[in-house]
Amino acid sequence: MAPHSDYYLKVNDSHLDFFQALASKTRLQIINLLLDKNRSISELSGLLDLSSAVVTKHVNILENVGIITSISEKGIRGRLKICQLNKEEVVLIFNSNKEKTSRKFIEKNIPIGSYYDFKISAPCGITSNEKILGYVDNPNLFYFPEREKISLLWFTSGYISYNLPIYDINFNNIKSVEISCELCSEYAGYNNNFKSDIEFYLDDILLTTWTSPGDFGDRKGKLTPKWWELGTEYGILKTIKVDNNGTFLDGVKVNNLTLEELLKDKKGAISFKISSPNTTIHPGGVNLFGKDFGDYNQDINVKFFYE
């Protein structure tokens, strides 16, 4: 089963593997150990007093349902498998009609090729799930006319902007907005330890900055086509939530910027911008994944929640 890209799970047998993954004291201990920092298999093995083989088995179960992700790093004696928590919050929906009652939402899918503005620097490129589109490292290629085909795009520095349509959104009752996408750093080929400061904006208001830990290519992305050989294989799914309590990244509050402040007098569209400036501590670029690349079967997903 592919990892769950949604933080809202209905309690039914379609998510049985997710719940079974949590039905283990050892796996719950692994999750708790990853709350404060990423850890290697050997480190988890020592803390749990279990063999590396047993810990790897438990980690694989958690990884298969998207609770954690793993990357490979160079160690003193070969490669190390480093585990990191992929979800810090999951909401369980017991009422099968929840979306129709207290958690009604309108969902928008924004293809990664539907950007309306960009300013980027090379190395850069775009590809569909069938072939590389045009020639790499030419920023003008982002004017490609058939952008609906784009499944992966990358750039070294700059920004890319999208319009989030709000023509059918009633802002009188809206309670929160969530935006999720899969992305990572950009490095020639790949480098699992190459950090990048990636900024997220709504209408040019900075929501938060996330430091991507690397450009991941140590394994094949779950959806990445077999022909792809340029290094980058998968990213990390990040979810930004804004409500009237503040702004959250993967369930953790990052500032006090509220939905009321962001959406005051909004009409027509909201601009969502992903930026990687070359002036930050970690100027490391962006890889942005669409639904046919990486680990998650989605583009830029936006949800407007109502009371």
C-alpha positions in Angstrom: 0.0 0.0 0.0 1.2 3.5 -0.8 1.8 5.8 2.1 -1.2 7.8 3.3 -0.9 11.4 2.0 -3.8 12.6 4.1 -3.7 13.5 7.8 -7.5 12.6 8.1 -8.1 8.9 8.2 -11.5 7.2 8.4 -11.7 4.3 10.8 -12.5 1.5 8.5 -10.8 -1.6 6.9 -9.4 0.5 4.0 -6.8 1.8 6.5 -6.3 -1.5 8.3 -2.6 -1.7 7.5 -2.1 1.8 9.1 -3.7 0.8 12.3 -1.9 -2.6 12.4 1.4 -0.7 12.1 0.5 1.0 15.4 -0.5 -2.2 17.1 3.0 -2.8 18.5 4.7 -1.6 21.6 8.1 -1.6 19.8 6.8 0.5 16.9 5.2 3.0 19.2 8.6 3.2 21.0 10.3 3.9 17.6 7.8 6.7 16.9 8.5 8.3 20.3 12.3 8.0 19.8 12.0 9.9 16.5 9.9 12.8 17.9 12.9 14.8 19.0 15.5 13.7 16.3 16.3 11.5 13.4 18.0 8.2 14.3 19.9 5.4 12.6 18.8 1.8 12.7 21.9 1.0 14.9 21.0 3.9 17.3 17.4 2.6 17.6 18.7 -0.9 18.1 20.8 0.2 21.0 18.1 2.3 22.7 15.5 -0.5 22.3 18.0 -3.4 23.2 16.9 -5.2 20.0 18.9 -6.6 17.1 19.2 -4.4 14.0 17.4 -7.0 12.0 14.3 -6.8 14.3 14.4 -3.0 14.3 14.6 -2.9 10.5 11.6 -5.1 10.2 9.5 -2.7 12.4 10.9 0.3 10.6 9.9 -1.2 7.3 6.3 -1.6 8.5 6.1 2.0 9.7 7.7 3.2 6.4 5.2 1.2 4.2 2.3 3.2 5.6 4.0 6.5 5.5 4.5 7.1 9.3 8.2 7.4 8.9 10.7 7.8 6.0 14.3 6.6 5.7 17.3 8.0 4.0 20.8 6.5 3.4 23.8 8.3 4.8 27.5 7.6 4.6 28.8 6.3 7.9 32.2 5.3 9.3 31.7 1.7 8.3 29.5 1.9 5.2 26.0 3.2 4.7 23.6 4.1 7.6 19.8 4.0 7.3 18.5 7.2 9.0 14.8 7.2 10.1 12.7 10.3 10.4 9.1 10.9 11.4 6.9 11.6 8.5 3.7 12.4 10.3 3.4 14.3 13.6 -0.4 14.4 13.6 -3.2 12.1 12.3 -6.9 12.8 12.8 -9.1 9.7 13.1 -12.6 10.1 11.7 -15.0 7.6 13.3 -18.1 9.1 11.7 -18.2 8.0 8.1 -20.2 11.1 7.2 -17.8 13.4 9.0 -17.0 15.5 5.9 -20.7 16.1 5.4 -21.1 17.3 9.0 -18.6 18.9 11.2 -15.5 18.6 9.0 -16.9 19.6 5.6 -14.2 20.7 3.2 -13.6 21.6 -0.4 -10.5 20.1 -2.0 -8.4 21.5 -4.8 -5.7 19.7 -6.8 -3.2 22.1 -8.3 -1.0 20.4 -10.9 2.7 21.3 -10.4 2.9 22.5 -14.0 0.1 25.1 -13.6 2.3 27.8 -12.2 1.6 31.4 -13.4 4.9 33.0 -12.5 8.5 31.9 -11.8 12.0 33.3 -11.5 14.6 30.6 -11.3 18.2 29.8 -11.9 19.9 26.7 -13.4 20.6 23.8 -12.8 16.9 23.3 -13.5 14.5 21.2 -15.5 11.1 19.7 -16.0 10.0 16.2 -16.9 6.8 14.2 -17.5 6.4 10.6 -16.2 7.4 9.5 -19.7 10.4 11.6 -20.7 12.5 14.7 -19.9 10.8 17.7 -21.5 13.3 19.8 -23.6 16.8 20.4 -22.4 17.8 20.6 -18.8 19.4 23.7 -17.2 17.6 26.2 -19.4 15.3 28.4 -17.2 13.3 29.5 -20.4 12.1 25.9 -20.6 9.7 26.7 -17.8 7.6 28.5 -20.5 6.9 25.0 -21.9 3.4 25.2 -23.5 2.2 21.8 -22.4 2.9 22.3 -18.7 0.0 19.9 -17.7 2.4 17.1 -18.5 5.0 18.1 -15.9 5.4 15.5 -13.1 8.7 16.8 -11.6 10.4 20.2 -11.7 13.5 21.4 -10.1 15.6 24.6 -9.8 18.6 25.8 -7.9 17.3 29.1 -6.6 14.4 31.4 -7.1 10.6 30.9 -6.8 7.6 29.4 -8.5 4.0 30.7 -7.9 0.5 29.1 -8.2 -3.0 30.5 -8.1 -5.3 28.7 -5.7 -8.8 29.2 -7.0 -11.3 30.4 -4.4 -14.3 31.3 -6.6 -16.5 28.7 -4.8 -15.1 29.3 -1.3 -17.4 30.8 1.4 -15.0 32.7 3.7 -17.7 33.4 6.2 -17.6 29.9 7.5 -14.1 28.7 6.7 -12.1 27.5 9.6 -8.8 26.3 8.2 -6.7 25.9 5.0 -4.3 23.1 4.4 -1.7 22.9 1.6 0.4 19.8 1.1 3.1 18.9 -1.4 6.1 16.6 -1.8 9.5 18.3 -2.2 13.2 18.1 -1.3 16.5 19.9 -2.0 18.2 20.2 -5.4 21.7 18.8 -6.0 23.4 17.7 -9.2 22.6 14.0 -9.2 21.5 13.6 -5.6 22.9 14.2 -2.1 20.9 12.9 0.9 22.6 15.4 3.2 22.4 18.5 1.1 20.2 20.9 3.1 17.9 23.6 1.5 15.9 26.4 3.1 12.5 26.3 1.4 10.0 29.1 2.0 6.2 29.0 1.6 4.1 32.1 1.0 0.4 33.0 0.6 0.0 36.3 -1.3 3.6 37.2 -0.6 3.2 36.7 3.2 5.8 34.3 4.5 4.1 31.4 6.2 7.1 29.4 7.3 10.5 28.2 6.2 11.3 24.5 6.1 14.9 23.2 5.9 14.9 20.1 3.6 17.5 17.6 4.9 18.6 16.5 1.4 18.0 15.6 -2.2 17.0 12.0 -2.0 18.1 9.4 -4.4 19.3 6.5 -2.3 16.4 4.3 -3.4 13.7 4.3 -6.1 10.7 6.5 -5.5 7.5 4.5 -5.1 6.0 6.2 -8.2 9.1 7.4 -10.0 9.3 5.7 -13.5 12.0 3.1 -14.1 13.6 5.0 -16.9 14.5 8.0 -14.7 18.2 8.1 -14.0 19.1 11.7 -13.0 19.4 11.0 -9.3 16.5 12.6 -7.4 13.9 9.9 -6.6 11.5 11.1 -3.9 10.8 13.9 -1.5 9.1 14.5 1.9 5.4 15.4 2.1 5.0 18.7 4.0 1.6 20.0 5.2 1.0 23.6 6.1 -2.2 24.4 8.0 -3.5 27.9 8.8 -6.4 28.5 11.1 -7.4 31.2 13.6 -4.9 29.8 16.2 -1.9 30.3 13.9 0.2 28.6 11.3 1.3 25.0 11.6 3.8 22.8 9.7 3.1 19.1 10.0 1.0 19.7 13.1 3.6 21.9 14.9 2.8 25.6 15.4 5.4 27.7 13.7 4.0 31.3 14.2 0.9 33.2 15.2 -0.1 34.3 11.7 -3.9 33.5 11.5 -6.3 32.7 8.7 -8.3 35.9 9.3 -5.1 37.9 8.7 -4.3 36.1 5.5 -7.6 35.9 3.9 -9.1 39.3 4.7 -11.0 40.7 1.7 -9.8 37.9 -0.7 -11.4 37.6 -4.1 -10.7 35.5 -7.1 -7.5 33.7 -6.2 -4.8 33.3 -3.6 -1.1 33.1 -4.6 0.9 30.2 -3.2 4.7 30.6 -3.7 7.5 28.1 -3.1 10.8 29.9 -2.9 14.5 28.9 -2.3 16.6 32.1 -2.1 20.3 32.0 -2.5 20.7 34.3 0.5 19.7 31.9 3.3 21.9 29.7 5.5 21.2 26.7 3.4 20.7 27.8 -0.3 19.9 24.4 -1.7 17.1 24.6 -4.3 13.9 22.7 -4.8 12.6 19.5 -6.3 8.8 19.6 -6.5 7.0 16.3 -7.2 3.7 15.7 -9.0 1.4 12.7 -8.7 3.4 10.5 -11.0 6.8 11.0 -9.3 8.2 10.4 -5.9 6.4 8.6 -3.0 3.0 10.4 -2.9 0.3 10.2 -5.5 -0.6 13.9 -5.5 0.3 17.3 -6.9 -0.2 20.4 -4.7 -3.2 19.5 -2.6 -5.3 22.3 -1.0 -8.2 21.8 1.4 -10.6 24.5 2.7 -12.3 23.3 5.9 -15.6 24.5 7.2 -17.2 24.3 10.7 
